[in-house]
């Protein structure tokens, strides 16, 4: 009896087909995530977002974080920056030099100055959006960290123009609920975003659960928005939902941010 246990190698045609499919998938547009920074910021925001960006790059591949909020994510990743997006738009460097590589398929593009200038110059705002899209070519994930005051600019960023979801960091401070709800109201009004994933920082499960329940009721009643808890970085799926605050939390969303 002949031995048929050896693997069957694909034919040349099958190999060409597989290569073609890989090329097609490599050219697929990046997935964009919008992170909105509330007007009130406390706590170690940069470290929290940097850690999640590293995990996103590990899981999904080439990832670009566009920091338009002066959150200092690059510094949290140990990067020393020479250029930013505004330098590239002014011709002081090329767009590639404005991106800082953090290793492990992760890059950071500082863009706060460029967004500041775009507020008073609509044409400049278009150039900022086009530049971000050019850097995103070849990326799997793009995370835009945007201050709440810059929410209207999102309409000039084609990949996010029809966004229906956003992430909002929530900090353990007395005014956290008010700051987050103010951001949600503006995002619903200006962008028609309907679902918000809240990333709770600097607070325990029970506190996060109570805050989420209170804000979710207000957001649903007054803005027609849905609030969900983003999955904690260090916890396996389901662990938080089974904890003391589980009854106050909706089903956790399977996503990094």
N, C-alpha and C positions, 0 to 999 in steps of 0.2 A: 504494500500500500504506500502510495507516495505521500510525502509530508507536505501538507497545505497550510501549515501553521504560520508561515512567514508572512509579513505584511504585504499587502498589495499596493504597489506604488501607483500614483496617479499618472494618467497619460499626459502627453505634452499639452493636449487641448485642455484637459482639466486643470493643469498647472497654470496655463495662460488665463483661464477663466478666474481662478483664485487670485492671481496677481491683479487682474483687472478689477475685481471686486474690492481688493485692498486699496487700490488707487482711488476708487470711487469714494470709499468710506473715509479715506484720509482727506478728501477734498470737501467733506460735508461741513457746513457752517458750524462754528463753535456754539456751545450752549452758554447763554448769558444769564447771570444771576445778578439781580439788583439788590444791594444792601443799602438801606437808608439809615443814616445816622441822625437820631433825634437831636433837637437843639441843646438838650441838657446831656452832658457827657461826664461820667465819673467812672472810676474803676480802670482796670488795665485792659482797655479795649484792644490796643494793638496786639498784645500777646495772644489774646483770645482769637482774634481774626486770623493772625499769622499761623497759629496752630491748626486752625481749620483749613486754611489754604494749603498747608503742607499735606494734610490728610487728603484733601481733594485731588491734589496733584498725584499723590501716591495711588489713589484708587482709579482716577480717570485719565491720567496722562498729562500732556502739556497744558499748563494752567497759567493764565495771566491775571494778576490782580491789578486793577486800575484804581489807585488810591486818589480820589478827588476830594477827600475830606480832611486832609492833614492829620490822619490818624496815626501816622508814623509806623505803618506796617513794615516798611523796608528796614527801619532801625530795629524793630522787634525781631526781624530775621537776620540781624547782624550785618546788614548791608550799609555801605557808605556810598552815598549818591553824589555824582558829579553833575548830572543833567536831569532835566524833567521834560515833560511833553512840551511845555512852552519854549524851552530851548530849541527843540526840534522844529517847532512851527516857525521860530524866528530865524532858522538857518544856522544856529550855533553848533548843531550836531545833527546826525541823521537819526531817524526814528528808532533804529536798533540800538544806538548808543544811549538813548533815553531810558531803555528798559534794563533793569538790573536783574541778573540771573541769581537766583537763590539756591541753585542746585536742585536735583531731584525733579526736573521738569517743571520748575516753578519760576515765574518771572514777575517783577513788580514794575509798574509804570506810574510814577508820581504825576498827578494831573491837576492838582488843586489850583495852581497859578493859571493854568490854561482855562479852567472853568470860571475862575474869577473874571478873567478878561472877556470871556464869552458872554457874560451877563449884559455888558454894555454894547456889545458888537455882535449882532445876529450872524453876520457873515463869518466872523471868527468862530462862532459857535458851531457852524456847519463844518468848518475845517477841523475843529476838535473832534467831532463825531467821525469824520472821514479818517482822521489819523488813528483813532482808536480801532476802527474796523480794519485798517491796513495791518496793524500789529496783531490783530486777532486771527489773521489768516494762518492756518496750520495749527491753531490751538484747539484743544478739546473743550476747555472750559474758560470762560472769562467772567471774573467777578468785579463788578463796578461798585466801589464804596463811595456813596454820594451823600453829602450833607443835605438835610431836609430843605434848607434854603435854596438848593439847586434843583429841586424836583422838576420844575417846568422845563429845564433844559433837556430832559429825557426825550421829549418830543422830537429833538434834533438828532437823536441817536437811533438810526434805523433798526438795529437788532432788538432794541428795547421798546420801540414805539408802541407795539401792541402788547406789552407785558401785562399780565393779569395777576402776577404774584411778586412779592418782595419780602426781603428779610429785614428785620429790625432788631438790633441789639437792645436789651433791656437791662438797666443797671439798678443795683440795690440802693436806691436813694429815695428820699421822701417824695420827690416830685417826678419820679420815673413814670408813673401812670399818665400824668398830664402831658409830659413831653412826648411819649409814645402816641397817645391819642391825637395830639396836635399834628404829628407827622402823618398818621393814618388819614386824618381828615383831608390834609392837603393832597396826599397821593390819590385818594379816591376822587377828589374834585378835579385835579389837574390831569390825571392819567387813567382814571377809571380802573385802577387796580382794586381787586375785590378780595384777595386772600393774602394774609400776612403771616409769615412764620417768625415767631418771636424767639430770640436767642437770649435766654436768661443768664446773666452774669453776676457774680458776687452775691448770690442769695441761695438759701436752701430750697429743697423741693417743696416744702409746705408753703413757704412764702411765695415762691413762684406760682404754685397752684392757685393760691388765693388771688394773687394779682392778675393772673391770666383770666380767671373766672369773672372777676369784676370788669376788666377791660373788654373781654369778649362780649359781655352783655351790652355794654355801652356802644361798642363799635357796631354790633348787629342792629341795635335799635335806632341809632342816630345816623349811621353811615351805610348800613347795609353790607358791612364787611365781615369777613370770617377771620378769626384769629386762631392760630394753631401754635403749639410749642415745637420748636425745632429740636431735633434729637441731640442730647448732650454728647459731646465728643468722646468722653471717657466711659460712657455707659453702654452696655450691649442693648440691642432693641428690646423693649418691653420692660426693662428693669425699673425705669422711672414710673411707668404707668402702674406697676404693681406695688409701688411704695406707698408711704403714708398719704401723699398728695394725689394718688392715682385717681380718686373719684372726682377730683376737680379738673383733671386734665383730659382734653380730647385725645383721640388716638394720635400717637406720635408720628411725625412725618419721616419717612426714610430718606433723609438727605443729609449732607454734611453740614450745611449752614442752617 
